[in-house]
Amino acid sequence: MRPLTPVEGKKAIIIDYVNNVQRFGFPTMDREWSLEKKVKEYDNENEDGTLKIRVCQECFSTFETAPVCPFCGAEYIVTQQEIQNFKEIKLRKVEEKKMEKRQQFLSNIAKKVEEYTSPDQCKTWLELTQYTKKMGYKPGYAYILAKKMKIPFGGGK
């Protein structure tokens, strides 16, 4: 990275043919170095879905998030990738709410099953799986009990 060696009066231009700046960030950014085998990947997206590093569509300069290009002053146009990020963030929020509701539902079943003393008291597959979990049985035992008791498994067959 000789272009990063500071020399007064000289300016380096780095030509990035393979889009490494989008994958790894600017060469001048602070990094976390580690001797661990797995290297943490650079995340090029802010929490709101916008890109941290943008490329101007007019002059092709690369810059950190800003509404206008600092080099030519062109207004930044939101890219397809950012639009996709916005959609995924909204979807993720909806899925998180669904997961919270599911966890609440399962915890209600677990509370109900706490009072059961035998598997015969279970009326549904979920109650049976919670019961076997409470008793410390292996997960496959719920399947065996469900077949014996003729309780439909998860899919309702």
C-alpha positions in Angstrom: 0.0 0.0 0.0 2.7 2.5 -1.0 0.0 5.1 -2.0 -0.9 5.4 1.6 2.6 6.4 2.6 2.2 10.1 3.4 4.4 12.3 1.2 3.9 16.0 1.2 2.7 17.4 -2.1 1.8 14.0 -3.6 -1.7 12.6 -4.1 -2.4 8.9 -4.8 -5.2 7.6 -6.9 -6.2 4.0 -6.2 -8.0 2.3 -9.1 -10.3 -0.4 -7.7 -11.2 -2.7 -10.6 -12.8 -5.4 -8.4 -14.8 -3.3 -6.0 -12.7 -4.1 -2.9 -13.6 -0.8 -1.3 -17.3 -2.0 -1.1 -16.2 -5.4 0.4 -13.5 -4.3 2.8 -13.9 -0.5 3.2 -11.4 2.3 2.6 -7.8 1.5 3.0 -7.4 4.3 5.5 -10.3 3.0 7.8 -9.5 1.7 11.3 -9.5 -2.0 11.5 -9.6 -4.7 14.1 -6.7 -7.0 13.6 -6.7 -10.5 15.0 -4.7 -13.7 14.9 -7.9 -15.8 15.0 -8.6 -18.0 12.0 -12.0 -16.4 11.1 -11.6 -12.8 10.1 -14.6 -10.5 10.7 -16.2 -9.4 7.5 -16.6 -5.8 6.7 -20.2 -4.6 6.8 -20.9 -2.0 4.2 -24.4 -1.2 5.4 -25.6 1.2 8.1 -28.3 0.0 10.4 -30.9 2.0 8.3 -29.9 0.1 5.1 -27.9 2.8 3.4 -24.4 2.0 2.2 -21.4 3.2 4.2 -19.4 3.7 1.1 -21.0 5.1 -2.1 -19.8 5.6 -5.7 -20.8 8.8 -7.5 -22.7 8.0 -10.7 -21.3 11.2 -12.3 -17.6 11.3 -11.6 -17.3 7.7 -10.2 -15.5 8.9 -7.0 -15.9 6.8 -3.9 -16.9 8.5 -0.7 -18.5 7.8 2.7 -22.2 8.3 3.1 -23.3 11.8 2.1 -26.3 13.1 0.3 -24.1 14.8 -2.4 -20.7 13.8 -3.9 -17.9 15.7 -2.1 -15.9 15.7 -5.4 -18.3 17.0 -8.0 -21.4 18.0 -6.0 -23.8 15.6 -7.8 -26.8 14.5 -5.7 -26.6 10.8 -4.7 -29.3 8.5 -6.1 -30.4 5.6 -4.0 -29.2 2.3 -5.5 -31.1 -1.0 -6.0 -28.9 -2.5 -3.3 -30.1 0.1 -0.8 -33.7 -0.3 -1.8 -33.3 -4.1 -1.3 -31.7 -3.4 2.1 -34.7 -1.2 3.2 -37.1 -4.1 2.2 -35.0 -6.6 4.1 -34.9 -4.4 7.2 -38.7 -4.1 7.2 -39.0 -7.8 6.7 -36.6 -8.5 9.5 -38.6 -6.3 11.9 -41.9 -8.1 11.0 -40.1 -11.5 11.5 -38.8 -10.4 14.9 -42.3 -9.5 16.0 -43.6 -12.9 14.8 -40.8 -14.6 16.7 -41.7 -12.7 19.9 -45.3 -13.8 19.5 -44.2 -17.4 18.9 -42.0 -17.4 22.0 -44.8 -16.0 24.1 -47.2 -18.7 22.7 -44.6 -21.4 23.5 -44.0 -20.1 27.0 -47.8 -20.1 27.7 -47.9 -23.8 26.6 -44.9 -24.5 28.8 -46.6 -22.9 31.8 -49.7 -24.9 31.1 -47.7 -28.2 30.8 -45.9 -27.5 34.1 -49.0 -28.8 35.9 -49.2 -32.0 33.9 -48.2 -35.2 35.7 -48.5 -37.7 32.8 -48.3 -37.5 29.0 -52.0 -38.5 28.8 -53.0 -35.0 29.8 -51.4 -33.6 26.6 -54.0 -32.7 23.9 -51.7 -31.3 21.2 -48.3 -32.0 19.6 -46.9 -28.8 21.1 -48.0 -29.7 24.6 -46.5 -33.2 24.2 -43.1 -31.8 23.0 -43.1 -29.3 25.9 -44.0 -32.1 28.3 -41.1 -34.4 27.1 -38.8 -31.4 27.3 -39.9 -30.7 30.9 -39.4 -34.4 31.8 -35.9 -34.4 30.3 -36.8 -37.0 27.7 -35.1 -37.1 24.3 -37.0 -35.2 21.5 -37.8 -38.5 19.6 -39.9 -39.7 22.6 -42.6 -37.1 21.8 -43.0 -38.6 18.4 -43.4 -42.1 19.9 -46.0 -40.9 22.4 -47.8 -38.9 19.7 -48.1 -42.0 17.6 -49.3 -44.1 20.5 -51.8 -41.4 21.6 -52.9 -40.6 18.0 -52.0 -37.0 18.4 -51.3 -35.3 15.0 -47.7 -34.1 14.7 -46.7 -30.5 13.8 -48.1 -30.6 10.3 -51.5 -32.1 11.3 -51.2 -35.5 9.6 
